[in-house]
């Protein structure tokens, strides 16, 4: 059973759309935090993508 489950590829969370702002707090050219953002998400729990009943918000 373990081998069969390992072969499955379930991408449970899909961020369908949204926008946010990356903040480079230490000036190294890499975003350290995501702020002022929201995403509309979809989830796949084995029956295809379904709209998630909430949004995900970026924050510090």
Short mmCIF file of the C-alpha atoms (twelve columns), coordinates in Angstrom:
data_MODEL
# 
_entry.id   MODEL 
# 
loop_
_atom_site.group_PDB 
_atom_site.id 
_atom_site.type_symbol 
_atom_site.label_atom_id 
_atom_site.label_alt_id 
_atom_site.label_comp_id 
_atom_site.label_asym_id 
_atom_site.label_seq_id 
_atom_site.Cartn_x 
_atom_site.Cartn_y 
_atom_site.Cartn_z 
_atom_site.pdbx_PDB_model_num 
ATOM 1  C CA . UNK A 1  0.000   0.000  0.000  1 
ATOM 2  C CA . UNK A 2  2.821   2.418  0.843  1 
ATOM 3  C CA . UNK A 3  4.353   1.979  -2.630 1 
ATOM 4  C CA . UNK A 4  1.026   2.629  -4.336 1 
ATOM 5  C CA . UNK A 5  0.434   5.803  -2.326 1 
ATOM 6  C CA . UNK A 6  3.964   7.030  -3.009 1 
ATOM 7  C CA . UNK A 7  3.245   6.893  -6.752 1 
ATOM 8  C CA . UNK A 8  0.195   9.146  -6.456 1 
ATOM 9  C CA . UNK A 9  0.705   12.808 -7.138 1 
ATOM 10 C CA . UNK A 10 -1.879  14.834 -5.279 1 
ATOM 11 C CA . UNK A 11 -1.413  18.550 -5.606 1 
ATOM 12 C CA . UNK A 12 -3.821  19.484 -2.873 1 
ATOM 13 C CA . UNK A 13 -3.566  23.269 -2.978 1 
ATOM 14 C CA . UNK A 14 -3.585  25.404 -6.116 1 
ATOM 15 C CA . UNK A 15 -3.302  29.175 -5.810 1 
ATOM 16 C CA . UNK A 16 -5.532  30.074 -8.744 1 
ATOM 17 C CA . UNK A 17 -5.076  33.847 -8.809 1 
ATOM 18 C CA . UNK A 18 -4.000  36.732 -6.678 1 
ATOM 19 C CA . UNK A 19 -1.448  39.418 -6.074 1 
ATOM 20 C CA . UNK A 20 0.929   40.391 -3.308 1 
ATOM 21 C CA . UNK A 21 4.018   42.432 -2.623 1 
ATOM 22 C CA . UNK A 22 7.364   40.811 -1.773 1 
ATOM 23 C CA . UNK A 23 9.521   42.672 0.735  1 
ATOM 24 C CA . UNK A 24 13.317  42.340 0.779  1 
ATOM 25 C CA . UNK A 25 13.964  43.291 4.395  1 
ATOM 26 C CA . UNK A 26 17.737  42.807 4.428  1 
ATOM 27 C CA . UNK A 27 18.591  44.069 0.909  1 
ATOM 28 C CA . UNK A 28 20.026  40.757 -0.343 1 
ATOM 29 C CA . UNK A 29 17.790  40.567 -3.420 1 
ATOM 30 C CA . UNK A 30 15.612  37.764 -2.006 1 
ATOM 31 C CA . UNK A 31 12.052  38.356 -0.815 1 
ATOM 32 C CA . UNK A 32 11.813  37.802 2.944  1 
ATOM 33 C CA . UNK A 33 8.095   38.295 3.442  1 
ATOM 34 C CA . UNK A 34 4.861   38.586 1.478  1 
ATOM 35 C CA . UNK A 35 2.547   41.450 2.421  1 
ATOM 36 C CA . UNK A 36 -0.683  43.012 1.226  1 
ATOM 37 C CA . UNK A 37 -1.761  39.953 -0.703 1 
ATOM 38 C CA . UNK A 38 -4.717  37.674 -1.143 1 
ATOM 39 C CA . UNK A 39 -5.136  34.546 -3.234 1 
ATOM 40 C CA . UNK A 40 -8.162  32.676 -4.474 1 
ATOM 41 C CA . UNK A 41 -7.391  29.020 -3.931 1 
ATOM 42 C CA . UNK A 42 -8.599  25.685 -5.206 1 
ATOM 43 C CA . UNK A 43 -8.071  22.311 -3.549 1 
ATOM 44 C CA . UNK A 44 -7.715  18.859 -5.054 1 
ATOM 45 C CA . UNK A 45 -8.522  16.111 -2.601 1 
ATOM 46 C CA . UNK A 46 -8.638  13.393 -5.231 1 
ATOM 47 C CA . UNK A 47 -11.787 14.510 -7.081 1 
ATOM 48 C CA . UNK A 48 -10.279 17.304 -9.185 1 
ATOM 49 C CA . UNK A 49 -9.899  20.978 -8.380 1 
ATOM 50 C CA . UNK A 50 -12.660 22.485 -6.254 1 
ATOM 51 C CA . UNK A 51 -12.917 26.085 -5.113 1 
ATOM 52 C CA . UNK A 52 -11.737 26.587 -1.551 1 
ATOM 53 C CA . UNK A 53 -14.249 28.466 0.585  1 
ATOM 54 C CA . UNK A 54 -11.708 31.058 1.742  1 
ATOM 55 C CA . UNK A 55 -8.850  33.281 0.650  1 
ATOM 56 C CA . UNK A 56 -5.292  33.187 1.893  1 
ATOM 57 C CA . UNK A 57 -3.696  36.443 2.917  1 
ATOM 58 C CA . UNK A 58 -0.008  37.270 2.974  1 
ATOM 59 C CA . UNK A 59 1.381   38.949 6.032  1 
ATOM 60 C CA . UNK A 60 4.487   39.522 8.101  1 
# 
